[in-house]
Amino acid sequence: MAKLSVIYGSGTGNTAEMAVAVDDGARSEGLETEMLLLGNLTEDVPGGRRTTSVDDALAIMDSAEAVAIGSSTYEMKPVVFVAQLLKKAENLDLSGKVGAAFGPYATRPKAVGIIIDAMKEWGMDVLEPGLQVSGAITGKIRQESRELGESIARALSEKS
């Protein structure tokens, strides 16, 4: 069965809400998924999740058929752990894998574009334009995030 890794960094919880919806959408289409919240150490966090180190996330990315990366925009770039992941992922062979990006922003939407540019450099088949949202996470945004997950699953099934 094809596998999607949903990897994200979240400060206020908005990106986490989007990640859950992306994951739900992919699962609803029959895709096996794994959600990874990036952090310093592997530790328990609210919601029964655990943080994952960047190095562990890289190994999981390498074995997945699709990768969705989520980050809010902080100081005009992705949050620190996502930025580290993007830098280190340059050493992986991700060509031909399906990629997608998502994230909220407060004033300027930058992180999603940076993630998409990195995925293209890695040779991934990127679903564009990604999902960028401003403000609080609403039911509409959750639905759009879920639809992104469904789109990832469909893109993988079309490759088979």
C-alpha positions, 0 to 999 in steps of 0.5 A: 500500500502506498504511504504518505508522510505528513510532516509539519512544524507548528507553533500555535497549533494552526499547522497541526490542525491542517496536518490532521485534516490532510491526513484524514483526507488521504486516509479517506481515500485508502492511503496509509499515512504517518503524521510527524510533528518536528521537534528537538527530541522524540517526546509526547505532545498533546493529542497523543502525538510525539515529536520527531527529530529532523533526522528521523523524519528524513528516514521516513520521507525517504521510504514514503511514496508521497510527502506533505510538508506543513509550516507556518511562515515565521520571519518570512520563512518556514519554522526552524525545524521545517527549514532544517528538514528542507536543507537536509533533504537535499541529500535524499533521492525524492525524485518522482515522489508526490509532494505537497505543501500547506500552512498558515501565515499571519501577514505574508505567505512565504513558507509554502512557496519555499517548500514547493520550490525545494520539492521541485529541486528534489525532482518531486511531482508537486501538487501546486499551488499548495494550500496557504491560509491566513488567520484562524483555522475554520471549517472551510480551511479544514475542508480544503486541507482534507481535500489536499489529502484526497488530492495526494491520494489520487495523484499516487493512484494515478501513478500506479 
